Amino acid sequence: MGKFERAPVPHGDDLAPYEGRWVAYLGGKVVAQGGTPQQALSAAKAARYKENPEVFYVPTQTPFRFSAIIERVRRALPDDAGIYLVGGAVRDALLSRECHDFDFVLGQDALRVARVVADRLGAAYFPLDVERSTARVIYTDEAGIRYHLDFAALRAPDLEADLRDRDFTINAMAVSLREPQALYDPLGGASDLHSRVLRACSSVSFSKDPARILRAVRLAAAYHLSITPDTREQMRRSVTGLQKVSAERLRDELLNILGAPRVSTSLRALDILGALEYLLPELSSLKGLAQSPPHTQDVWNHTLDTLSQLERLLHILGPVHDPDASGNLALGLAVMQLGRYREQIGEMLNTSLVTDRNLRPLLFLAALYHDIGKPHSQSLESETGRLQFLEHERISAEIATERGRALQLSNAEVGWLGAVVKHHMRPLWLANETEGPSRRAIYRFFRDTRQAGVAVCLLSLADLLATYGATLPQERWGRQLEVARILLEAWWEQPEEKVAPPALISGDDLIEEFGLEPGPKIGEILEALRESQAEGLVRDRRAALDYVGNYLNKS
């Protein structure tokens, strides 16, 4: 296809209808068009097989916007490399969206080209699949932004066949790095993107890879696309194939959904398709499970609303203040109380417990499972007849932990997930105290939640919003926000005073000064001492030794 890339482009208003298309030009007029140069040429030859038209691309009035990293990659390429940017990065360029993940395909040895690019950029190089000639280059720019650059050999005889074998038309587009303003679009992906339509590339897209069902739901929600009826029917027919997809792939697609916009919409779509049965089977037990006031919905709809409220909350507390989003009274109060912690909240959500996975989707997974223990803890209070779910948070944490392991999350992620779910009620209980959380309560909260404490605060706020809905009393919401402010202030502004006081004496000091034997008693005393420090009762080494003496006398 290289012979088409550098053809001169005639000018004139008669080409305006063909913007973004390849055309065959003969005798001063367009005789055929297509999404690729070969399509345009084949269409022209069908009618004028003896003639040789000019084939060129008619650029759009608005140029495609690519990240500056694309130009750096182009300059770093070996001279002989014919390479194409494909997939989501092209889609996002058409939408002028920022992108940090780029997929390149080429006919030559992709491993060699990736190694050359990595060396010339001063980036890290990782062979992903030597047999299939696939490698990743990770490049970090001057601003600290990290880019993933994946290089792969064509999976078909030519570029067009490779694109046709992909998942959706909006992902089956490419541009040559030698001419990035010329779009290769054999299936009309650009038109579908403009029409906000999600269409499978072929009738076997989902039977070949059922995990694409999850990807379709995410893309439809994230890009506000309507899935075509044929594509939706294919998804339904192939949903049972999810049981054959590896846990790792299900995990990755699920976390992508939970990290994308409109999480609640995506979960409802997966439920309608019957995909949750194979992805998160425990969730079906929440449907129709009634709750007493102040709850206004059953547990399933309350859970989905918690996801929506969490998304709204994180948006108004995001790095950029959105006055329109905080026009709602409850959210406006949240901005007033917690808005000063925007940067810290953003850093927390972007923290990675394992490479390439941050905490934001894990927080939404915790929200999805925060009440999963209610079907196992339901009882009826004898005096009032109210439904109650005693210790549901403990049972929920156990179930969430099991699901985390089934999804092949890391031990650190499973522990963090379990902690958020187990303690999601703590801030709600603290708000019931008349005088607010004491210094001892603050210390114990973070002693038990550790790095998950901030996420617990955010989930508890979303949970309360979903519980009351439009009936939420302003005074109740104000108390909850005040508790969240106090906890976040302690975590980020007063850590040595209220969260993790510095050690004033050690276990060796206890053994030397008081003749204690090594054992659990040492840890018990040091923990009691730290708690007293957090309360402000012990401030120096002398006071610490006095405290231990009194503690031992009372014991």
N, C-alpha and C positions, 0 to 999 in steps of 0.2 A: 504493500500500500504506500510505500514511500514515494512512488512516482507521482502521487496525487498531491503531496503535501505542499509543494512549493510553486504550484501553478499560479500564474498571474490572475488577478481578479479584476474583470471589467467593472466599470462603474456605471451607474444609471438607476433611475427610479424603477425600471422594469424588474430589477432584482429584489426589490423590497419584499415582495410576497414570499421570497425564498430564504429570508434571514434565518440563520441557524441550520441550514440544510446544505448538502452537497448537490451541485447541479451539473448537468452535462450541457455544454454550450456549443452551438453549432450554427454557423451562418448568422451570427449576431443575435441569436435568441436561445432561450432555454428550451431544450427538447426533452429533458427528463430530470428527475430529482430523486434524492434518497437520503437515508440517515447516515450512509457511509459512501465513500467514493465508489466502491464496487457496486453498491446498489444503484447509484445514479448511472454508472456506465452500463450495467446490465440492462437497465430499463431503456436506455438510449439504443443499445445494440438490438434489442428486441424489435424495435421499429425500423432502425437504419443500420442493419448489421454490417454494411459495407463501408460505413463512414466512421471516422475517428474523432469524436467530439473532444473538446477541452473539458476537463473535470476539475472543479475547484469548489472551495467552501465559501459561502456568503456569510460574512460575519454579522453578528447582531449589533444593533446600535449601542447597546450597553455591553462593554467588554466583561468577560468573566473575571472575577476577582479571586486570585489565588494568594495564599500565604507567601511571604517572602522566602520561606524555606524552599519553595519549588524552584525559584531561580538559583538558589545556592546548590541544590541538587543538580540542576541542569549544567551549571558550570563545573561541577565535580565529576560529571560523567566521562567515561572514556570516549574518545572520538568516534569509535565504531558502534556505540550503543544506540540502537533504536528502541526507545522505551516509552511506555504509555502510563499515564496516571489514570486509574480506573476506580469505579465504585463510589463509595460515600463521599470522598473528597471532591469528586466532580459534581455530584448532586449538591453539596453544600456550597460550592463555588457559584453554581447557578442561582442559589438563594442568597448569596453574599453572606453566608454564615462562616463563623470562625471554625477551623478544623485543626486538630493536632495529630490525627492518625491518617497516614497516606499509604495507599497500596499502588505498587508499580508492577507492570508485567512487561516482559521482554522476551524476545526469541533467543537471545544469546544466553550464555551461562550466567544466571542470575546471581549465583554465589560470588562469582568473580567481580561482577559489576558492583554488587553491594559492598564487597570488601574495598574496592577502589574508592567508592563514595565515602565510606566510613573513614578511610585513611585521610582523604583530602578534606573532609569536614572536621576531623579530629573527634569523631564520634565513636560510640561503642558498637561492636559488630557481634551478632549472634546467629549462627546457622540454626534454623528452626527445623528444617526437614531436608537433609542432604539428598535423599533419593529423589525428592520432587523439586529440588533446586529452589528452596525457599529460605530466605534469610531476613533478619531484622536489624535495622540500624537505629540506635537511639541517640538522638542529638539534642543537646541542651543549649539554647541560645544565650545571648548576653543578659537577657532579662530573667533567666532562670526557667523559661518555659521549655518543657520537654516535648519532643516530637518522636513519634514512632513511625519509622519508614520501612515498610515491608516490601521486599523484592521477590518476585516469583516468576518462574517460567510460564509461558502460555500453556494452558491446560487443553488446548485444541490446536488444530493445524494453523489457524490464523486468528487475528484479533476478533473479527466478527463472530466466529464460532465460539470463541472464549466468552464473549459478552452474552451471547444467547444462552449459554449454559449457566448463567448466574441466577440469583433468586428473583429480583423484581426489576421491572423496566427502569425505575428511577435509579437503580444501582448498576444498570447495564450500559453505562456511558463511559467514554474515554476521551482523553486528549493526548496528543503527542507532546512530549516535553520540548521537542524541536519547534513545534507550532501550537502553543497552548490555547490559542483562540479558535482552533478548528475542532468542532465537536464530532466525535464518532458516536452515533446514536441509532443503531440498527432497529431497535424495537419501539422507538417513539417515547423514550423515557422523559425527555424534556417537555413534551406535550402533556404527558401524564402528570408531571410535576406541576406544570402551570395550571392544569385542571384539578389539581389536588386529588389525584386518583392513585391508588396502589394496586398494581396489576402484576401477577406472576409472569415470569418470562416464558413459561411453557406449562403444558398440562401435567407434567411430571415433576414440577418444582418441589412439591411437598412430599410426594412419595419417595423421591430421591433423598430428601433430607427433611424429616419432620420437625427438626429444630427451627426451621424457617417459619413455622406457625407462630412461635413466640416472637421472632424477629418482626413478622408482619404486624402483630399487635402493637409492638413498641413503636415501629415507624409510623403506623397510622395515628397513634396517640401523640407522638412527639411532633409530627409534621402536620397534624390536623388533616389527614388524608381519609378518603372514603375507599374502603376495600371493595373492589368490583364483585358483583354477585358470583361470577365464575370462580374468582380467586377464593372467595369465602367458602364456596361449596367444596373446592379442593381441600381447603383447610379442614373442614368437617370430616371429609372422607379419610384424611390422613392422620387424624388426631391420635388414633390408637398406636401409631408408630412412635409416639413419644416414649412409650415404655421401653423401647429399644435404644433410646439415645443415652449416652453415658451421663453419669451424674455430674461430671465436670462441665460438660457442654450445657446441661440444663441449668446448672449453677450460674454459668457465665451469662446465659441469655436472661435468666431471672433477675440477676443483679443489674443487667443493663436496663431492664424494664423498671426496676425499683429506683434506678438512678436517673430515669428520664422524666419529663413532664407528664402530668395527668396519670399518675400511678393508679388512682382509684378506677378511672375509666378503663385502663388496661386490664385490671383484675376482673372487672365485670365482663369484659370481652372474652377473656380466657375462660371464665365460668360458663358463659353462653356457649362457647365452642366445646365445652367438656374437657378442656385441657387441664384444669386444676386437679382433676382426679388423678392425673399422672404426674403432676408437678408438685402440688402441695395438698395431698389427700386429706389432711386433718381439718382443713377449713370447712368442709361440707357440714361438719357437726355444728357449726355456728348458725346455720340457717334456721330461721323460725324459733330460735331460742329466746324466749321473752325475758324482759328485765323490768323491774319495778321502777317507778319514778325515783330520782329525777331523769332517768333514762327515757328517751322518747322513741327509741328504735330497738329492734331485736339485735342480738349480738353481732350477726353478720353485717347488717347495714351500719351499725355503730362502728364496726371495725373499718369498713370502707370509708366512712365519714371521718374517722380518725386520720386515715391516710390523706384525705383531702385537706383537713384542717392543718395537718403537719406541713403539707406542701405550701399552703398559704402563709403559715407562720414563718417558715424558712425563707419564703420570698420577701416578706416585709422586713425580715431581719437580715437580708442578704447584703452583700457588699455595697450595693448602690441603693440609696433611698428612693422608693417609689411612692410619691404622695398619693397617687390615685389608689394604689393597693391598700394603703393604710387609712382610707376614708371610712371604712367600717369602724364603729366605735370601739369594739373589743380589740381589733388589730391595732387601732390608733393608740390605745392605752398600752399595748404590748411594746410598741415602738418607743413610747415615752419612758417606759421602765427599763427596757432591755436594749434599746437601740445603740447604746454606747459600746455594746459588746459585738457589734457586727463583724469586725475583723477577726476577733477571737473565735466566734462561732464558725465563720467560714474556714478558718485554719483547722478547727476540730473536725469539721465535715470532710475536709480534704486530707486528713491524716490517713496514712496507709499502715495497716497492721501486717499486710503482705504486699509484695510488689504489684503495682498496677491495679489495686483495688482499694478504694477509700471507704470511709465510714458512712457516707450519705446513704447508699443503698442498704447498708446493714441496719441503719436506723429505721428505714421503712420496713425492713423485714421484721424488726422488733415490734413495730407498730402493728404489723399484720398478725403477729402471734401474741400480742400482749394480753388478750383475753381467751386464748385458745384452751385454757384450763377450765373455763366456766362450765362446759357440759359435764365435766367430771366432778364439779364441786357444788352443783346446784342443790339447794335445800329450801324448805319453807319455814319461815320463822313462825313458831306456834302462836305467839301472842298477837302479832300484827298481820299475819298472812302474807308478808312480803317475801319475795324471792331473794335469796342471799347466796353468795358464792364465796364462802369462807376459804381463805388460803388459795384462791384461784391463781394469784400471782406466782406462788411457788410452783404449782402444778404447770402453769403456763411456761415458766422458765425451763422446767424439765422437758416438756414437749418441744419447745423451741430449740433447746440444745440438741435433742435427738434429730430434729430436722436439719439443723446446721451440720451435724456430722454426716447425715445422709447426702447432703449436698457437697460434701468434701470441702467444707470450709476449714481453714487452719484452726489449730487449737486456740490461738489468740483471738480469732474472730468468734469462735464458738463461745469462749469465755465472756467476751464483751457483749455478745448478743444475749446470753443468759442473764448477765448482770442487769442490763437495761430492762428486760422483761420482768425479772424478779423484783426489782425495786421501783417499778413505775408508779406504784401507789404511795411511795414515801412522801414526795412533795405534797400530795393531796392530804395526807394525814397531818403533815406539819402545818398546813394552812388552817387546820381545825383548832390549833392551839391559840388561845386568846391573845397571848403576848408575842406570838411569832416564835420561830425556832431559836432555841437557846444556843450558846456557843458549844455546849456539849452535844446537842442534837446535830449541829452543823458538822462537828468533827466526826461523829458516828456515821453520818450520812456518807461522807466522802471516804471514811475508813472502809465502809462496806461496798461502795460503788467504784471507788478509785477513778480510773480514766473514763469510766462510763457515766460519771455523775452529771456532766453537762447534758448528755443525750437524754438521761432520765428526766431532767428538768423540762426539756423541750417536748418529750413525749407526753409528760403529765399535763402540760398546757393543752396540747392537741386533744388529748383524751377528755379533758374537762369541756372543751368547746364542743366536741362531738356528743358528749353526754347530755348536755342541756339544750344544745341547738339554740333556737331563738328565745328560749325561756331562761337563758343564763342571767342570773342577777348580777348587776354591775358590781355590787359590794363583794360577792363571792369571787368574781373574776379578779377584782382588785387585790384581794387577799392572796390569791394564788400567784399573781404576778409579783407581789411583794416578796413572797417566799422564794420565787425563782431569782429575783434580783439579789436577795441576801445570799443565796447559795452561790450564784455566779460571781458575786463580788468577793466572797470568801475564797473561791477557787482561783480567781485571776488577780485579785488585788491584795489579799491577806493570807496567802498560803502558809507562811511560817507562823502566823498567829493562830489560825483556826483550822487549817487543813492538815499540815504536816510539820508540826513544831520540830525544830532541830534537837538532836539528842543532847541532853545535858550531862548524863552519866551513861555508862555502858554496863553490860552484863558482868564484865571483869570487875568493875567498881563495886557492884553488889556483892560479888564473891569476896573481894578484898576487904571492903568496909564492914560488911555485916556477916561474914562467914557463911554465906549461903552456898549450897551445893548446886552444881550445874543441873538444869532440868527445866520442866515447864513453868515452874514457879518464877523463874527469872523473866521469861517472856510476859507472864501475867502482870508482874510488878511494873515492867517497862511500859506496857500498854496502859496501865492505870495512870502512870506518871505522864505519858503523852496526853492523855485525856485531860488531866488536871492542867497541863500547860495550855492546851487549847481553851480551857475555861478561863485562863488568865490567873490561876491560883498559884502557879509555880513559874518563876521568871529567871532563876539563875541556879548555878550548881549547888550552892549552899541550901537553897530552898528545896531543891530536888532531893538532897540527902536527908533533910529533915522530913520531907514528905514520906520517903521510903521508911524511915524509922517509925513514924506514926502508923504507917500502913502495916508494918510488921507487928507492932504492938496490938493493933486492933485485930489482926488476924489471929 
